[in-house]
Every structure is written in structure tokens, then in C-alpha cells.
Amino acid sequence: MGVSTNHAMLDGLSFKIFLQNLASQAFDDKPMAIVPYNDRTVLAARSPPQVTFPHPELLKLKIPIGEEPSHPTFDCPQEELAFKIFRLSSDHISYLKDKAKASGPAAAATATTNYKITGFNVVTAHVWRCKALSCDSEEGLERLSTVLYAVDIRPRMKPPLPASYTGNAVLTAYATAKCRELEEGPFSKLVAMVSEGAARMTDEYARSAIDWGEVYKGFPHGEFLISSWWRLGFAEMEYPWGKPRYSCPVVHHRKDIILLFPDIDAANANAVNVLVALPGKEMEKFQALFHKLLEDN
């Protein structure tokens, strides 16, 4: 079963609610699994808008209000891309967590919050390092690299949004560093920066980002985006004929989006697949770094 949707209508958690209700209605006598909370005004821009943060993770569209862009904003060159799936086992993820803990004080010295060593944070830091260092650039190690990733703002708002909120309740967090820091700095520092990016997403920051969108009509801006389907649980839906054997996104021709999704073996819930699309030479470098940095001591 394939489904296409628009992120402005449903984010990942909302889409899970949709699938839970779809599955429940396939039975003859079941009520809806979850009654959706559909009041989108709770995430409306303020009047007047109050942009209280700089938001380097967003890019302004220089288009007069009321006019549409003359060409699709998200068009990208149809270059030749290699597609590969890199699997991180639960042992790999434990190794990355231990690696982040090993130089914890070095990262803590620069962290503004108590950073969290989670599976997502260590995987994102590892992928960020590999992606940034695989890119050829005239600036070399002085080039700034920015990784973007989605943060669920439901529990971060004041008051928190209901868990059943059905809409787009994710905003883009970011972490930025020079390639030199990504290559030479302690892994713990990269994990700390990823953790801080999510911690930055407070109620006021989220409101400011929403207001920014109302004023500038822009979109997320960074080197690449990590989109995680890892723990959304789309394969947990119970239909009359059973549960899905697997659920994952369809490959997309974009080198600026890296997808995380579950292992095909449901027993390996802590393992993750990383889908990467890159030009051939960049892919060779990415692949070499991906494995080498899992073996470094």
C-alpha cells in the first residue's frame, strides 16, 4: 500500500494517527483509534508577527507578498546520483554512544545545555561528519556545514499541544560547524551541537519561527536535511489481515535529504538504515568515511 501526502497537511506523527484510524475503520465494529485534534489555529502566526531570533536555518524568498515564484522553488539539478543504504546495527549505535561519552568533558565545555547522548543524536552526528567531509569545496576545511533535522514541537509549546494534534507540528533544528571542526574535533562535541539544536526549540523560538514564515515566506536552509522514519512505528498498525511486514519511504532523487528508517527485521528495533543519495565520487568518500569512523579508536 502506497500513500502520498503533503507535509503541510500531515507530519510523521499525524500521518501515524491517520494510519491508525484507517486501520481501525477496516474492521466492521471498531471506533476510530484516535480522535484527531484539528485546530490549526494553535500554531497560527501572532498578530503582528514577532520574529525574536535570527533563524539562520531558514532562507528568505525574495518574492513580493501575494506573488508566486516564477519557477518551482524546490527544483534541483537532475544529476547522476548513486543510492546506497548504510545499516547501523545496535552494536554500532552503542559504539557511537560510547565514543560520545569518551570525550564528554571536552564537549561539555562548549555546550550551553546538558546535551543528550541518544541514538538519534549520535547517528545524526556521524552522518553529518561523513556528509560534510565527502563534499569537494574550494573552501576546504574552512567551509561551514549545516545539518537540518525535524523537531516535534507538540510537547515544547506553552501549553503543550495535545498528542492527537493532527497537522504539521515539526520545525527545523540545525547545527553548524566548520569542516575542520567536524574532522578534527571530538565526536562528543558534534553530538552536543546536535543536541543543542533540538534544545534550542523552545516555545518562544518555535513561535518566532512560525512568525518568520508569515513574514518572509521562506523555507529550511542548510547543506542537507536528515528525515527520520526510524521510530514512527508505521509498521505497528493492526489491520484485519494483520500488521504490515515493513514500512519505509520511497527513494527520492534528492542529494540534500538523507533518510533514516527501521531495519527490515522487526526484532532489531534499535538498528537503523541510512539512505543516502550522492554523486558517484562523493558517495565513494562518504562510504569510506562511514565505515572508517565506526572503526576508529
SVG drawing of the C-alpha trace seen along z (x, -y; Angstrom):
<svg xmlns="http://www.w3.org/2000/svg" viewBox="-20 -44 62 56">
<polyline fill="none" stroke="black" stroke-width="0.4" points="0.0,0.0 1.5,-3.3 0.4,-6.8 1.4,-10.2 0.7,-13.2 1.8,-16.9 3.9,-17.8 1.9,-21.0 -1.2,-18.7 0.4,-15.9 3.7,-15.4 5.0,-12.0 3.1,-11.7 -0.1,-13.0 0.3,-10.5 0.6,-7.7 -2.7,-8.9 -4.2,-8.8 -2.9,-5.2 -4.2,-4.1 -7.7,-5.4 -7.5,-3.9 -6.7,-0.5 -9.4,-0.8 -12.1,-1.6 -11.1,1.5 -12.8,3.5 -16.6,3.8 -17.1,2.8 -14.2,0.7 -14.4,-3.1 -11.7,-5.4 -8.4,-4.7 -7.7,-8.3 -9.9,-11.4 -7.8,-13.9 -7.3,-17.4 -7.6,-19.5 -7.5,-23.1 -4.7,-24.5 -5.1,-28.0 -3.0,-26.9 0.1,-27.2 -1.0,-30.3 1.4,-33.3 0.9,-36.0 -0.6,-39.3 1.5,-41.3 4.3,-38.7 7.2,-38.9 10.5,-37.5 12.7,-37.4 15.5,-35.1 17.8,-35.4 16.8,-31.9 19.9,-31.0 18.2,-27.7 15.6,-29.5 16.1,-31.2 14.1,-34.2 12.3,-34.1 12.8,-37.5 9.3,-37.5 6.8,-40.2 3.9,-39.1 1.0,-37.9 3.1,-36.8 4.1,-33.2 7.7,-32.2 8.2,-32.0 9.8,-28.5 9.4,-25.7 11.4,-26.7 12.5,-23.1 13.6,-22.2 17.1,-20.6 19.5,-19.6 18.8,-16.1 22.4,-15.0 23.5,-11.4 23.2,-10.1 24.3,-6.9 21.9,-5.5 23.1,-3.4 21.7,-2.1 24.1,-2.0 23.0,0.1 23.9,-0.8 23.4,2.2 22.5,1.8 26.2,2.6 27.3,-0.3 25.0,-2.7 26.2,-1.6 29.8,-2.2 28.9,-5.7 27.3,-6.4 30.4,-5.2 32.5,-7.3 30.5,-10.4 30.8,-9.6 34.6,-9.1 35.4,-12.8 32.3,-14.2 34.1,-16.9 35.5,-18.4 32.0,-18.8 30.5,-19.9 32.9,-22.8 31.3,-24.2 27.7,-23.1 25.2,-25.5 22.9,-22.8 23.2,-19.3 23.5,-17.5 21.8,-14.2 23.6,-11.1 20.6,-9.5 20.5,-7.1 19.2,-9.8 21.8,-12.3 24.8,-10.0 23.6,-8.8 23.0,-12.3 26.4,-13.5 28.1,-10.5 26.2,-11.1 26.8,-14.8 30.6,-14.3 30.6,-11.9 28.4,-14.0 30.3,-17.3 33.8,-15.7 32.7,-13.9 31.9,-17.2 34.5,-18.8 34.8,-22.5 37.3,-25.3 37.0,-26.4 38.2,-23.0 38.1,-22.6 37.2,-26.2 33.7,-25.6 30.7,-25.8 28.4,-22.8 24.9,-22.9 22.8,-19.8 19.0,-20.3 16.6,-17.9 13.0,-18.0 11.8,-18.5 8.3,-17.8 7.1,-20.9 3.9,-19.5 5.4,-19.0 7.5,-22.2 4.7,-24.7 3.1,-26.5 0.7,-25.0 1.7,-21.7 -0.3,-20.7 -2.4,-17.5 -0.7,-14.4 -3.5,-13.9 -2.8,-17.2 -3.1,-16.4 -1.2,-18.8 2.3,-19.9 3.9,-20.3 7.5,-20.0 10.1,-22.7 13.7,-22.6 16.5,-22.4 20.1,-22.9 23.7,-22.5 26.6,-24.4 30.3,-23.9 33.4,-24.3 34.6,-21.1 37.8,-21.4 36.0,-21.0 34.0,-18.1 37.2,-16.3 39.4,-17.1 37.1,-17.8 35.9,-15.2 32.8,-13.3 31.2,-14.3 31.2,-17.9 29.3,-17.1 26.7,-15.2 26.5,-18.1 25.8,-20.5 23.1,-18.3 21.5,-18.0 21.7,-21.8 19.9,-22.3 16.9,-20.4 17.1,-22.1 17.0,-25.5 13.4,-24.7 11.6,-26.4 8.0,-27.8 9.3,-31.3 11.8,-30.0 9.0,-28.0 6.6,-31.0 9.4,-33.2 10.0,-30.6 6.3,-30.5 6.1,-34.3 9.3,-34.3 7.4,-32.2 4.5,-34.5 6.8,-37.5 9.3,-36.0 7.6,-33.0 10.9,-31.1 12.0,-27.5 14.6,-25.5 18.2,-26.3 21.2,-24.1 23.6,-21.7 21.2,-18.7 18.3,-17.5 18.0,-14.3 14.5,-13.0 13.8,-10.2 11.2,-7.5 13.2,-5.4 10.8,-5.3 7.5,-6.5 6.0,-3.0 4.2,-2.9 4.6,0.9 2.7,1.3 -0.8,0.7 -3.2,3.6 -5.4,4.3 -8.0,7.1 -5.5,9.1 -2.6,8.4 0.3,5.9 2.5,4.6 5.6,6.6 7.6,3.4 7.1,-0.3 9.6,-2.8 9.8,-5.9 10.2,-5.7 13.6,-6.7 13.6,-10.3 16.0,-12.0 17.5,-14.5 21.0,-14.5 20.1,-17.0 17.8,-14.7 19.1,-11.7 16.5,-9.3 16.6,-7.2 14.3,-4.2 13.9,-1.0 15.7,2.3 13.6,4.7 13.9,7.2 11.4,6.0 13.4,7.8 16.3,5.3 14.3,2.3 17.5,0.5 19.1,0.8 18.7,-1.8 19.1,-2.1 20.5,-5.3 19.5,-6.0 22.0,-8.3 21.9,-9.7 25.1,-11.4 27.1,-11.9 29.5,-8.9 32.7,-10.5 31.1,-11.9 29.4,-8.6 32.8,-6.8 34.2,-9.3 31.0,-9.1 31.1,-5.3 34.8,-5.2 34.3,-7.7 31.1,-6.0 32.9,-2.7 36.3,-4.2 34.7,-6.3 33.0,-3.3 36.4,-1.6 38.5,-4.4 39.6,-4.1"/>
</svg>
